[in-house]
């Protein structure tokens, strides 16, 4: 072969090799110039009236090690260095330093708190040294800071604290179609504003878990560090894969993790590169029993595969309220569905009649926020709790505000997930 031809072939081969390495590389490495993490762990609370913890610092150190291995610039704040001032300084520094080529992960391990003012339940993260709400970081404040970081393309808040789920807003934002050939390009170039939290409302977050970690952090690292959440085997863990694996895996009778979107979310998805290939660490049954936690992860592969579609009828139900679309509302129910309001039970025809009558009396419905919590899966039926805040604007000028909790049971019928049971007004 002439020298020129060999040279051309060599150059082409090198170009193909470089291109294949870039193309096969994880989106987390290719698509972001800077990856920053603010990792907070607080065991020692001092004289602020909050009990000291035993695992939050160990959790934070392990999460920091994992994120450094993923290429993150980690700002680690532990114990007294995790004051309100220092946490906020790091958040505002991220807002100044990071751009639309960058991403930010915030991990908080420590106490959460809540207070009820009127009909509002307000959640807080508790920094070191906080003696009252003035020294805490409110979820509204955290959402506001997130919105100041408009230039940061991807944001993820991982909150291992009681009441962490109260950071969320409306969860009904649809995910981008993962069957599209350009799916990875779309989710990494669009803005992502997401969170995942260890517990739901009025729940204590379990501290003493396996391997010297809290239960939530153990399962978070199992999902990401060991790569178990790479459900499609493409070496990238997307946020839908993370939530589909982690939420059922970490749910138990004590705490039910939750996830959602924040203002500014635009169908992007936070992603991790899959690093580990081994099996997750084995957790002895004795450890689970000692924690008084009953795991709900027995059917994990089936639950993880269908975790997103099994929630969809509930999301579509809330969307139907906002659109005042009675047909879309009724389409989410099984023809054999039942609804319980107190001791009264309605079958589908009664649900339909009541809702058609109500929808005709409404001018608008505002879904202020709602959140779902996975409760379990058995014999093909998945259970979720829902907490919502809604305003009903009637044609006669009346406005009715509701803040309630309810439960849903969903099952697959004729190839799609539908609601088979609803228990309303449980607050």
C-alpha positions as CSV (number, residue, x, y, z in Angstrom):
1,X,0.0,0.0,0.0
2,X,1.5,3.4,-0.9
3,X,2.7,5.5,2.0
4,X,0.1,8.3,1.4
5,X,-2.8,5.7,1.5
6,X,-1.4,4.2,4.7
7,X,-1.1,7.6,6.3
8,X,-4.7,8.5,5.4
9,X,-5.9,5.2,6.8
10,X,-4.0,5.7,10.0
11,X,-5.4,9.2,10.5
12,X,-8.9,8.0,9.8
13,X,-8.4,5.1,12.3
14,X,-7.2,7.6,15.0
15,X,-10.1,9.9,14.3
16,X,-12.6,7.0,14.6
17,X,-10.9,5.9,17.8
18,X,-11.2,9.3,19.3
19,X,-14.7,9.7,18.2
20,X,-15.7,6.3,19.5
21,X,-14.2,7.1,22.9
22,X,-16.0,10.4,23.1
23,X,-19.2,8.9,21.9
24,X,-19.0,5.9,24.2
25,X,-18.0,8.0,27.1
26,X,-20.5,8.8,29.8
27,X,-22.6,11.9,29.2
28,X,-21.6,13.2,32.6
29,X,-18.0,13.5,31.5
30,X,-18.6,14.7,27.9
31,X,-21.3,17.3,28.3
32,X,-20.2,19.4,31.3
33,X,-17.1,21.6,31.7
34,X,-17.4,21.9,35.5
35,X,-19.0,19.5,38.0
36,X,-19.3,20.9,41.5
37,X,-20.7,19.4,44.6
38,X,-21.5,20.9,48.0
39,X,-21.5,18.0,50.5
40,X,-22.8,18.7,54.0
41,X,-22.7,16.2,57.0
42,X,-23.5,17.2,60.5
43,X,-23.2,14.9,63.5
44,X,-22.5,17.5,66.2
45,X,-25.2,20.1,66.8
46,X,-23.9,21.5,70.0
47,X,-26.3,23.5,72.2
48,X,-29.0,24.2,69.6
49,X,-31.4,21.7,71.1
50,X,-31.0,19.1,68.3
51,X,-29.8,15.6,69.2
52,X,-26.4,14.7,67.8
53,X,-26.3,12.2,65.0
54,X,-23.9,9.3,64.4
55,X,-23.7,8.7,60.7
56,X,-24.1,12.0,58.8
57,X,-20.4,12.8,58.7
58,X,-19.5,9.3,57.6
59,X,-22.2,9.6,54.9
60,X,-20.9,12.9,53.7
61,X,-17.3,11.6,53.5
62,X,-18.4,8.6,51.4
63,X,-20.5,10.6,49.1
64,X,-17.7,13.1,48.7
65,X,-15.3,10.3,47.8
66,X,-17.7,8.9,45.2
67,X,-18.3,12.3,43.6
68,X,-14.6,13.1,43.4
69,X,-14.1,9.8,41.6
70,X,-16.8,11.1,39.2
71,X,-14.8,14.2,38.5
72,X,-16.5,16.7,40.8
73,X,-14.9,19.6,42.6
74,X,-16.2,18.8,46.1
75,X,-16.7,21.4,48.8
76,X,-17.1,19.3,52.0
77,X,-18.7,21.0,55.0
78,X,-18.7,18.9,58.2
79,X,-20.1,19.6,61.7
80,X,-19.3,23.2,62.9
81,X,-18.0,24.1,59.4
82,X,-21.5,23.5,58.1
83,X,-23.1,26.6,59.5
84,X,-25.9,28.4,57.8
85,X,-23.5,31.1,56.7
86,X,-21.0,28.7,55.2
87,X,-23.6,26.6,53.4
88,X,-25.2,29.7,51.9
89,X,-21.7,31.1,51.0
90,X,-21.0,27.9,49.0
91,X,-24.4,28.1,47.2
92,X,-23.9,31.7,46.2
93,X,-20.4,31.0,45.1
94,X,-21.8,28.3,42.8
95,X,-24.3,30.8,41.5
96,X,-21.5,33.2,40.6
97,X,-19.0,30.7,39.3
98,X,-21.0,28.1,37.3
99,X,-22.4,28.5,33.8
100,X,-24.7,26.8,31.4
101,X,-21.8,24.4,30.7
102,X,-21.7,23.2,34.3
103,X,-23.7,21.3,36.9
104,X,-24.1,21.3,40.6
105,X,-25.0,18.6,43.1
106,X,-25.9,19.5,46.7
107,X,-26.0,16.8,49.3
108,X,-27.2,17.5,52.9
109,X,-27.0,15.0,55.7
110,X,-28.4,16.2,59.0
111,X,-31.5,17.2,60.8
112,X,-34.6,18.6,59.1
113,X,-37.4,20.4,60.9
114,X,-40.9,21.6,60.2
115,X,-43.5,24.0,61.6
116,X,-47.1,24.7,60.9
117,X,-48.2,28.3,60.4
118,X,-51.9,28.5,59.7
119,X,-52.6,25.9,57.0
120,X,-49.0,25.8,55.8
121,X,-46.4,23.3,56.8
122,X,-43.0,24.7,56.4
123,X,-39.8,22.6,56.1
124,X,-36.2,23.5,57.0
125,X,-32.7,22.0,56.9
126,X,-30.9,22.5,60.2
127,X,-27.3,23.7,59.9
128,X,-24.8,23.4,62.6
129,X,-25.4,25.9,65.4
130,X,-29.0,26.5,64.6
131,X,-31.1,27.3,67.7
132,X,-34.3,28.3,65.9
133,X,-35.8,28.8,62.5
134,X,-33.7,32.0,62.1
135,X,-30.6,29.8,61.9
136,X,-32.1,27.2,59.6
137,X,-32.4,27.1,55.8
138,X,-36.0,27.0,54.7
139,X,-37.1,25.0,51.7
140,X,-38.6,28.1,50.1
141,X,-35.2,29.8,50.6
142,X,-33.5,26.8,49.0
143,X,-35.9,26.9,46.0
144,X,-35.2,30.6,45.7
145,X,-31.4,30.1,45.7
146,X,-31.9,27.4,43.0
147,X,-33.7,29.9,40.9
148,X,-30.8,32.4,41.2
149,X,-28.6,29.8,39.6
150,X,-30.3,30.1,36.3
151,X,-27.1,29.7,34.4
152,X,-26.3,26.3,35.9
153,X,-27.5,23.8,33.5
154,X,-28.1,20.9,35.8
155,X,-28.9,21.0,39.5
156,X,-29.6,18.1,41.9
157,X,-30.4,18.3,45.6
158,X,-29.9,15.1,47.6
159,X,-31.5,15.6,51.0
160,X,-30.9,13.0,53.7
161,X,-33.0,14.8,56.3
162,X,-36.4,14.7,57.8
163,X,-39.0,16.7,55.8
164,X,-36.5,17.0,52.9
165,X,-39.4,16.1,50.5
166,X,-41.0,19.4,51.3
167,X,-38.6,21.1,48.9
168,X,-40.5,19.8,45.9
169,X,-43.1,21.3,43.7
170,X,-45.6,19.8,41.2
171,X,-44.2,16.4,40.2
172,X,-46.3,16.1,37.0
173,X,-43.5,17.3,34.7
174,X,-43.3,14.7,32.0
175,X,-40.0,13.0,31.3
176,X,-38.4,13.3,27.9
177,X,-39.2,10.4,25.6
178,X,-36.3,7.9,26.2
179,X,-37.0,6.0,22.9
180,X,-35.8,8.9,20.8
181,X,-32.3,8.4,19.2
182,X,-31.2,11.8,20.6
183,X,-32.5,11.2,24.1
184,X,-29.1,11.5,25.8
185,X,-28.3,14.7,23.9
186,X,-31.7,16.2,24.8
187,X,-31.6,15.4,28.5
188,X,-28.0,16.6,29.0
189,X,-28.5,19.9,27.0
190,X,-31.8,20.9,28.6
191,X,-32.0,22.4,32.1
192,X,-32.5,20.1,35.0
193,X,-33.7,21.2,38.4
194,X,-34.3,18.0,40.5
195,X,-34.3,16.6,44.0
196,X,-34.4,13.3,45.8
197,X,-35.1,13.2,49.5
198,X,-34.8,10.4,52.1
199,X,-38.2,10.9,53.8
200,X,-41.7,12.0,53.4
201,X,-43.8,14.2,55.6
202,X,-43.8,13.5,59.4
203,X,-41.1,10.8,58.9
204,X,-37.9,10.3,60.8
205,X,-35.0,9.4,58.6
206,X,-33.2,6.2,59.6
207,X,-29.7,6.7,60.8
208,X,-27.9,3.4,61.6
209,X,-27.7,1.4,58.5
210,X,-25.2,-1.1,57.0
211,X,-21.5,-0.5,56.4
212,X,-21.4,2.5,58.8
213,X,-23.8,4.6,56.8
214,X,-27.4,5.7,57.1
215,X,-29.9,3.6,55.2
216,X,-30.7,6.2,52.6
217,X,-27.0,6.9,51.8
218,X,-26.2,3.2,51.7
219,X,-28.8,2.7,49.0
220,X,-27.9,5.9,47.2
221,X,-24.3,4.7,46.8
222,X,-25.5,1.2,45.9
223,X,-27.5,2.8,43.1
224,X,-24.7,5.1,41.8
225,X,-21.3,3.9,43.0
226,X,-21.8,0.2,42.3
227,X,-23.8,1.0,39.2
228,X,-27.0,-0.9,40.1
229,X,-29.2,1.9,38.8
230,X,-27.9,1.6,35.3
231,X,-31.1,-0.3,34.3
232,X,-30.5,-0.3,30.6
233,X,-26.8,-1.1,30.7
234,X,-25.6,1.9,28.7
235,X,-23.0,3.0,31.4
236,X,-24.9,6.1,32.2
237,X,-27.3,6.4,35.2
238,X,-30.0,9.0,34.4
239,X,-32.2,10.5,37.0
240,X,-35.2,8.4,36.1
241,X,-33.1,5.3,36.4
242,X,-31.8,6.5,39.8
243,X,-35.2,7.3,41.2
244,X,-36.7,4.1,39.8
245,X,-34.0,2.0,41.5
246,X,-33.5,4.0,44.7
247,X,-37.0,4.8,45.8
248,X,-38.4,1.3,46.0
249,X,-35.0,0.0,47.3
250,X,-34.8,2.5,50.1
251,X,-38.5,2.5,51.1
252,X,-39.6,0.8,54.2
253,X,-42.2,1.0,57.0
254,X,-40.3,3.9,58.6
255,X,-39.3,6.2,55.7
256,X,-40.4,6.6,52.1
257,X,-38.0,8.6,49.9
258,X,-39.4,10.9,47.3
259,X,-38.2,12.8,44.3
260,X,-39.3,15.7,42.0
261,X,-38.6,18.8,40.1
262,X,-38.0,22.4,41.1
263,X,-38.9,25.7,39.4
264,X,-37.0,26.1,36.1
265,X,-36.9,22.4,35.3
266,X,-37.0,21.9,31.5
267,X,-37.0,18.2,30.9
268,X,-33.3,17.8,31.4
269,X,-32.1,14.8,33.5
270,X,-29.2,14.7,36.0
271,X,-26.8,11.9,35.0
272,X,-24.0,9.9,36.6
273,X,-21.4,7.8,34.9
274,X,-21.6,4.2,35.8
275,X,-18.3,3.3,37.6
276,X,-18.9,0.0,39.5
277,X,-19.9,-3.3,38.0
278,X,-20.0,-5.5,41.0
279,X,-23.0,-6.6,43.0
280,X,-24.3,-4.4,45.8
281,X,-23.0,-5.1,49.3
282,X,-25.1,-7.7,51.0
283,X,-27.2,-6.4,53.9
284,X,-27.8,-9.0,56.6
285,X,-31.4,-9.6,57.6
286,X,-30.3,-9.0,61.2
287,X,-29.3,-5.5,60.3
288,X,-32.7,-4.8,58.7
289,X,-34.5,-6.3,61.7
290,X,-32.4,-4.3,64.2
291,X,-33.4,-1.1,62.4
292,X,-37.1,-2.0,62.7
293,X,-37.4,-1.4,59.0
294,X,-39.3,-3.6,56.7
295,X,-38.0,-3.3,53.2
296,X,-40.3,-3.0,50.3
297,X,-37.7,-4.0,47.7
298,X,-38.6,-7.7,47.3
299,X,-39.9,-7.2,43.7
300,X,-37.3,-4.6,42.8
301,X,-36.5,-5.6,39.2
302,X,-40.2,-5.5,38.3
303,X,-40.8,-2.3,40.2
304,X,-37.8,-0.5,38.8
305,X,-38.7,-1.4,35.2
306,X,-42.2,0.0,35.6
307,X,-41.7,2.7,38.2
308,X,-42.2,5.6,35.9
309,X,-45.3,4.3,34.0
310,X,-47.0,3.1,37.2
311,X,-47.0,6.6,38.5
312,X,-48.3,8.2,35.3
313,X,-52.0,7.8,35.9
314,X,-51.7,9.7,39.1
315,X,-49.7,12.5,37.4
316,X,-52.3,12.6,34.6
317,X,-55.1,12.8,37.1
318,X,-53.6,16.0,38.6
319,X,-52.9,17.4,35.1
320,X,-56.6,16.7,34.2
321,X,-57.6,18.8,37.2
322,X,-55.5,21.8,35.9
323,X,-56.9,21.4,32.4
324,X,-60.5,20.8,33.6
325,X,-60.6,17.9,31.3
326,X,-63.1,15.4,32.6
327,X,-62.5,12.8,29.9
328,X,-58.7,12.8,30.7
329,X,-59.6,12.5,34.4
330,X,-61.8,9.5,34.0
331,X,-59.4,7.8,31.6
332,X,-57.0,7.3,34.5
333,X,-59.4,5.0,36.4
334,X,-60.1,1.3,36.0
335,X,-63.8,0.5,35.2
336,X,-63.6,-1.6,38.4
337,X,-62.0,1.1,40.5
338,X,-63.2,2.0,44.0
339,X,-62.9,5.3,45.9
340,X,-63.1,5.6,49.7
341,X,-64.0,8.8,51.4
342,X,-64.2,8.1,55.0
343,X,-66.5,5.1,55.4
344,X,-68.3,5.7,52.1
345,X,-67.2,3.7,49.1
346,X,-67.9,4.8,45.5
347,X,-67.6,2.6,42.4
348,X,-66.5,4.0,39.1
349,X,-70.0,5.0,37.9
350,X,-70.5,7.0,41.1
351,X,-67.0,8.6,40.7
352,X,-67.8,9.5,37.2
353,X,-71.2,11.1,38.1
354,X,-69.7,13.1,41.0
355,X,-66.8,14.4,39.0
356,X,-68.8,15.4,36.0
357,X,-71.1,17.4,38.2
358,X,-68.2,19.0,40.0
359,X,-66.2,19.9,36.8
360,X,-69.2,21.7,35.4
361,X,-69.3,24.0,38.5
362,X,-65.6,25.0,38.2
363,X,-64.0,27.8,36.3
364,X,-60.4,26.8,37.2
365,X,-58.4,24.4,39.4
366,X,-54.9,25.4,40.6
367,X,-52.7,22.5,41.7
368,X,-50.2,24.4,43.9
369,X,-48.1,21.3,44.6
370,X,-48.4,17.6,45.0
371,X,-45.9,14.9,45.9
372,X,-46.0,11.1,45.6
373,X,-44.4,8.5,48.0
374,X,-44.0,4.9,47.1
375,X,-45.6,2.6,49.6
376,X,-45.3,-0.9,48.3
377,X,-45.8,-3.4,45.6
378,X,-47.5,-6.8,45.8
379,X,-49.2,-9.1,43.3
380,X,-48.9,-6.6,40.5
381,X,-50.4,-3.7,42.4
382,X,-48.3,-0.7,43.4
383,X,-49.3,1.7,46.2
384,X,-48.5,5.4,46.5
385,X,-49.3,8.1,49.0
386,X,-50.0,11.6,47.7
387,X,-49.9,14.9,49.5
388,X,-51.4,17.9,47.7
389,X,-52.4,21.5,47.9
390,X,-55.1,22.6,45.5
391,X,-57.4,25.6,44.9
392,X,-60.8,25.1,43.3
393,X,-62.3,28.3,41.7
394,X,-66.1,27.9,41.4
395,X,-68.3,29.6,38.8
396,X,-70.1,31.5,41.6
397,X,-66.9,33.1,42.7
398,X,-66.1,30.9,45.7
399,X,-62.6,29.6,46.1
400,X,-62.0,26.4,48.1
401,X,-58.4,25.6,49.2
402,X,-57.5,22.0,50.1
403,X,-54.4,20.5,51.7
404,X,-54.9,16.8,52.0
405,X,-53.3,13.4,51.8
406,X,-54.6,10.4,50.0
407,X,-53.5,6.9,48.8
408,X,-53.6,5.3,45.3
409,X,-53.3,1.7,44.2
410,X,-52.5,1.2,40.6
411,X,-52.4,-1.9,38.4
412,X,-51.8,-2.8,34.8
413,X,-54.9,-3.4,32.7
414,X,-55.0,-3.8,28.9
415,X,-51.3,-2.8,28.7
416,X,-51.4,0.4,30.7
417,X,-51.4,1.4,34.4
418,X,-54.6,2.6,35.8
419,X,-56.0,3.6,39.2
420,X,-57.8,0.7,40.9
421,X,-58.3,2.3,44.3
422,X,-58.2,5.7,45.9
423,X,-58.6,6.6,49.6
424,X,-59.1,10.3,49.9
425,X,-59.0,12.9,52.8
426,X,-56.7,11.1,55.1
427,X,-55.1,14.1,56.7
